[in-house]
Amino acid sequence: MMRILSVAVALAVGATIYTAANAETDVIKQRQQAMKAMAGAAKEPGAVIKGEAKFDLDKIRQSLAVYQEKASDLKKLWPKGSNNGETAALPIIWEKQDDFLARFEKLAADAKAAAASIKDEASFKAEWPKVMSNCGGCHKQYRRPD
């Protein structure tokens, strides 16, 4: 009987460890997917800024909508203990988590403000860099260099 109980306990502990490890991997993958979505959303506006693409207000608004949505999603994807595994996230994220998470709020707010302000190419060129400055500022402090 004790042997059966020991095996059951060992299986339960193993399952808990396995589940925790998978949850951590899942949250890291979700973060990476959200970041990739934002990087993809930046391509069209970036091309417009460089003069490589024609300004299209609908496409710009779609990109800004992605930033608003993903910034909101990302705020929820940094639980304590999710800094192990394949991630470029620096440990300082969990040391300065309030500042870090506030940056997602600012990104979402800046993207929303830009979406409301952009009416033409001139206003786009004035507003888009404000949104993008959030990315660089956060990456410098909280992301491991490539």
C-alpha positions as CSV (number, residue, x, y, z in Angstrom):
1,M,0.0,0.0,0.0
2,M,2.8,2.4,0.9
3,R,4.5,1.7,-2.5
4,I,1.3,2.5,-4.4
5,L,0.9,5.7,-2.4
6,S,4.6,6.6,-3.0
7,V,4.1,6.1,-6.7
8,A,0.9,8.2,-6.7
9,V,2.7,11.0,-4.9
10,A,5.7,10.8,-7.3
11,L,3.4,11.0,-10.3
12,A,1.5,13.9,-8.9
13,V,4.7,15.9,-8.2
14,G,6.0,15.0,-11.6
15,A,2.8,16.2,-13.2
16,T,2.8,19.4,-11.3
17,I,6.4,20.1,-12.3
18,Y,5.6,19.2,-16.0
19,T,2.5,21.5,-15.9
20,A,4.4,24.4,-14.4
21,A,7.2,24.0,-17.0
22,N,4.7,23.9,-19.9
23,A,2.8,26.9,-18.5
24,E,6.1,28.9,-18.4
25,T,7.0,27.8,-22.0
26,D,3.4,28.7,-23.1
27,V,3.6,32.2,-21.7
28,I,7.0,32.8,-23.2
29,K,5.6,31.6,-26.6
30,Q,2.6,33.9,-26.2
31,R,4.9,36.9,-25.5
32,Q,7.0,36.1,-28.5
33,Q,4.0,35.7,-30.8
34,A,2.6,39.1,-29.6
35,M,6.0,40.8,-30.1
36,K,6.2,39.3,-33.6
37,A,2.7,40.5,-34.4
38,M,3.8,44.0,-33.4
39,A,7.0,43.8,-35.5
40,G,4.9,42.7,-38.4
41,A,2.4,45.5,-37.9
42,A,5.4,48.0,-38.0
43,K,6.5,46.9,-41.5
44,E,4.0,48.9,-43.6
45,P,4.2,52.1,-41.5
46,G,8.0,51.8,-41.5
47,A,8.0,51.5,-45.3
48,V,5.9,54.6,-45.5
49,I,8.3,56.5,-43.2
50,K,11.2,55.4,-45.4
51,G,9.4,56.5,-48.6
52,E,9.2,52.9,-49.8
53,A,5.4,52.6,-49.6
54,K,2.5,54.8,-50.3
55,F,0.5,56.1,-47.3
56,D,-2.7,54.2,-46.7
57,L,-4.7,55.4,-43.7
58,D,-6.6,52.1,-43.3
59,K,-3.4,50.1,-43.2
60,I,-1.9,52.5,-40.6
61,R,-5.0,52.2,-38.5
62,Q,-4.8,48.4,-38.7
63,S,-1.2,48.5,-37.5
64,L,-2.1,50.8,-34.6
65,A,-5.0,48.5,-33.7
66,V,-2.5,45.6,-33.5
67,Y,-0.3,47.7,-31.2
68,Q,-3.2,48.5,-28.9
69,E,-4.4,44.9,-28.7
70,K,-0.9,43.3,-28.3
71,A,0.3,45.9,-25.7
72,S,-2.8,45.0,-23.7
73,D,-2.2,41.3,-24.1
74,L,1.5,41.6,-23.2
75,K,0.8,43.3,-19.9
76,K,-0.6,40.0,-18.7
77,L,2.2,37.7,-20.0
78,W,5.0,38.4,-17.5
79,P,4.1,36.4,-14.3
80,K,6.8,35.9,-11.8
81,G,8.9,32.8,-12.6
82,S,8.4,33.1,-16.4
83,N,12.0,34.2,-17.0
84,N,13.4,30.8,-17.6
85,G,13.5,29.2,-21.0
86,E,14.3,30.6,-24.4
87,T,13.6,34.3,-23.9
88,A,15.4,37.5,-24.5
89,A,13.7,39.0,-21.4
90,L,16.2,40.3,-18.9
91,P,15.8,39.6,-15.2
92,I,15.3,43.3,-14.5
93,I,11.8,42.9,-15.8
94,W,10.8,41.1,-12.6
95,E,12.8,43.5,-10.5
96,K,11.1,46.6,-12.0
97,Q,7.9,45.0,-13.0
98,D,5.7,48.0,-12.2
99,D,7.8,50.2,-14.6
100,F,7.9,47.5,-17.2
101,L,4.2,46.8,-17.2
102,A,3.4,50.5,-17.3
103,R,5.3,50.7,-20.5
104,F,2.7,48.5,-22.2
105,E,0.0,50.8,-20.9
106,K,1.9,53.8,-22.4
107,L,2.4,52.0,-25.7
108,A,-1.3,51.1,-26.0
109,A,-2.3,54.7,-25.0
110,D,0.2,56.2,-27.6
111,A,-1.1,53.9,-30.3
112,K,-4.7,54.8,-29.5
113,A,-3.8,58.6,-29.5
114,A,-2.0,58.2,-32.8
115,A,-5.0,56.3,-34.3
116,A,-7.2,59.3,-33.3
117,S,-4.8,61.9,-34.5
118,I,-3.6,60.5,-37.8
119,K,-5.7,61.9,-40.7
120,D,-3.1,62.2,-43.4
121,E,0.5,61.4,-44.2
122,A,1.8,64.5,-42.5
123,S,0.1,63.7,-39.2
124,F,1.2,60.1,-39.6
125,K,4.8,61.2,-39.9
126,A,4.4,63.2,-36.7
127,E,2.7,60.6,-34.7
128,W,4.2,57.2,-35.7
129,P,7.7,57.9,-34.2
130,K,6.0,58.6,-30.8
131,V,4.5,55.1,-30.9
132,M,7.8,53.5,-32.0
133,S,9.8,55.2,-29.4
134,N,8.1,53.0,-26.8
135,C,9.6,49.9,-28.4
136,G,13.2,51.1,-28.5
137,G,13.0,52.5,-25.0
138,C,11.8,49.2,-23.6
139,H,14.1,47.0,-25.6
140,K,17.2,48.9,-24.5
141,Q,16.4,48.4,-20.8
142,Y,14.5,45.1,-20.7
143,R,15.6,43.0,-23.6
144,R,18.8,41.0,-24.1
145,P,20.7,42.2,-27.2
146,D,20.7,39.8,-30.2
